[in-house]
Amino acid sequence: MGISSKPALFVLLSALVVMVGTVVTMFLPLLMSSNRPVSRYVKPYTAVELEGRDIYIREGCNNCHTQTVRPLMTEVLRYGPYSKGEEYAYDRPFLWGSRRIGPDLNREGGKYPDAWHYRHLQRPQSLSRLSIMPPFGWLAANRLDTANTFRKTVIQGFGYSRRQVMEQIAGDRARLTDPGYDSKAMRDQVTPPERLGGLTEMDALVAYLQKLGRDVKSMEAAQ
Amino acid sequence: MDDSTYEYRIIKGFAYSALFWLIIGLTAGLWISFEMFEPAANLTPWLSFGRLRVVHTNMLTFGFALSAIFATAYYMLQRLTRATLPFPRLARAQLYLFNTTMILAAASLMAGMNSSREYAELEWPLDILVLIFWAMFAVNLFAILIRRREKQMFISLWYLIATTVTITMLHIVNNLEVPVTLFKSYTVYAGVVDANIQWWYGHNLIGFIFTMPILAMLHFFLPKSTGLPIYSHRLSIVSFWSLIFAYLWTGAHHLILTPIPEWIQTVALAFSIFLIAPSWGVVINAYYTLKGNGEQIQTNYLAKFFIFGVTFYGLQTLQGPLQGLRTFNAFFHFSDWVIGHVHMGAMGWVTMIISGSFYYMIPKITGKELYSIRLADIHFWLILAGQLVLTIVMWAGGIRQGAMLKAINPDGSLTYGFLDTLTTLYPIYRLRFLAGAIYFAGILLFVWNIIRTVSRKPAAAGA
């Protein structure tokens, strides 16, 4: 065949051949607005939830937990309503995962009180004796770094002002340190005393976990 | 052309790098497989499963496979074009940059700097370094093709060209991100679109790292090792073009039953099934190459690495499309079944072909005989046994867990809680660790054999 003696033509032709499938299954869907579904019920993450999401990414939680419930009877029974595209409008990056060593988390928000998550993150085996999840108690010893939070929300396109971001952070801090906070006892137990007055990385992670699937519940209730 | 004018030092450099990262990647793999039945092994944040798993995958995909690809590519390119390497100093710089990037990659992933996109976890400064050393390789590849002294380009060169073109595109498109700091960035895509692009990347990264360049090795080193020409040139041509055409359509078979549009899923499944044909075209071509000389599988220690390797390629390319089908996918996806699938590919197909290629190539470039064929034989049987036990127990685990997750009581409630389905796998996880250890022992023999070969005193002239 003549082409195997013409390298430049070969490069061009092979580039064209790999581009066909790429254009149809990747570039076209990228340009179709129907693949960027939105719902007025799905709200962006708050400042602290976004920081919690970044900790989820940093610790590689997505290596063991998926965030997509498939439209199968047993999955809906186990986790809740199946996942819809609208839910991920603010997910940058998406965190669907590819392996369930632990359960799916897309409907985790509101399933348990914060106290459950503090205890579970600190020592998963204290709630599920045979769990193989690593302990994450050390997250409570780390102060939450919010130096870049505003910039993060800007890049994510959440549309918050710097003031709104600061208010959200202050609001979460006030909520968690309030004597009336429903999970105060457990938070006090897992958090080192010197960190109790401020937000920790574990606080942010719990806030993120509690956000998962919350908006969808209002979306489905409205339908 | 005189053999001494070829640039061989660079090949040795990349071959050594491959072996080094192989040991690192497998050590990480053994560690995380231990963590899966002994959570106390999550000693520090740096060693916790979520961080170490990506060290395992990255060091074996990029550290090991990619540097083995560079090593063999620099060998094949020079032999097949009968030209010297155009820019040896550029290749040298590429070797240093490659290893620097891998060291930074391992350290940054353990520090949690991780963009979460599978097989594209590295943060943006490292993405740029990867692009630079990839471009350095491409410059040498295209330049040597231009100055080649052999008019016809052999099949292996086609696969290397397709790899170079496609990986460049995949890497750039999937890693478009906006930096927050030096260590953190966000991708420019969101939600459904992001998932679709990531798996277009993820699937084809496997295609164009773990398949095409390995096929280049198979087509070159199998005939070299056996002294037999590839059975059918026409079959090679048809397989090549159908493989690189169809591969790019199939990424979404990783996203079956997720919120991405159904038509993308169905198109991906259709092309996945189609891919069985060219994949098996390659397998049949390799088998028939030994036609009439089947005894080589016993008498020639190199032949069995290639023939067993391509057999696992054949099994995997049957299994892959089938597990994409919605019925099977509903049952197996997210389970250890898929872990078994990928390990048969990586430990069976990829590593066996690279092993055979190195055993042929290293003595050629050093002018020394292999230190021990007996050790190479033991290496072969150990990695074969380790791989088979590992993949089979993982499949068994996937079937078991899939069935338990699906089980329903007569009253319509779920029979098992999630944790029940997981704890039943712990004995399997212990077996997996054992299988990994057997495999690792085989790899240690491989590395030892190569080191001893290179450090041998040169053979006496005329001996």
Interface residues (C-beta under 8 A of the other chain):
Chain A: M1 S4 S5 P7 F10 V11 S14 A15 V17 V18 M19 V20 G21 T22 V24 T25 M26 P29 L30 S34 N35 R36 P37 D54 I57 R58 E59 G60 C61 N62 N63 C64 T66 T68 R70 P71 L72 M73 T74 L77 R78 S83 K84 G85 E87 Y88 A89 Y90 D91 R92 P93 F94 L95 W96 G97 S98 R99 R100 I101 G102 P103 P124 Q125 S128 L130 S131 I132 M133 P134 P135 W138 N148 R151 K152 I155 Q156
Chain B: E35 M36 F37 P39 N42 P45 S48 F49 G50 R51 R53 V54 G112 M113 N114 S115 S116 R117 E118 F142 L145 I146 R148 K151 Q152 M153 W158 I161 A162 V165 T166 M169 V173 V178 V180 T181 K184 Y186 T187 V188 Y189 A190 G191 V192 V193 D194 A195 N196 I197 Q198 W200 I237 W241 I244 F245 A246 Y247 L248 W249 T250 G251 A252 H254 L255 L257 T258 P259 I260 P261 I264 V267 A268 F271 A330 H333 F334 S335 V338 I339 L405 K406 I408 S413 L414 F418 L419 L422 T423 Y426
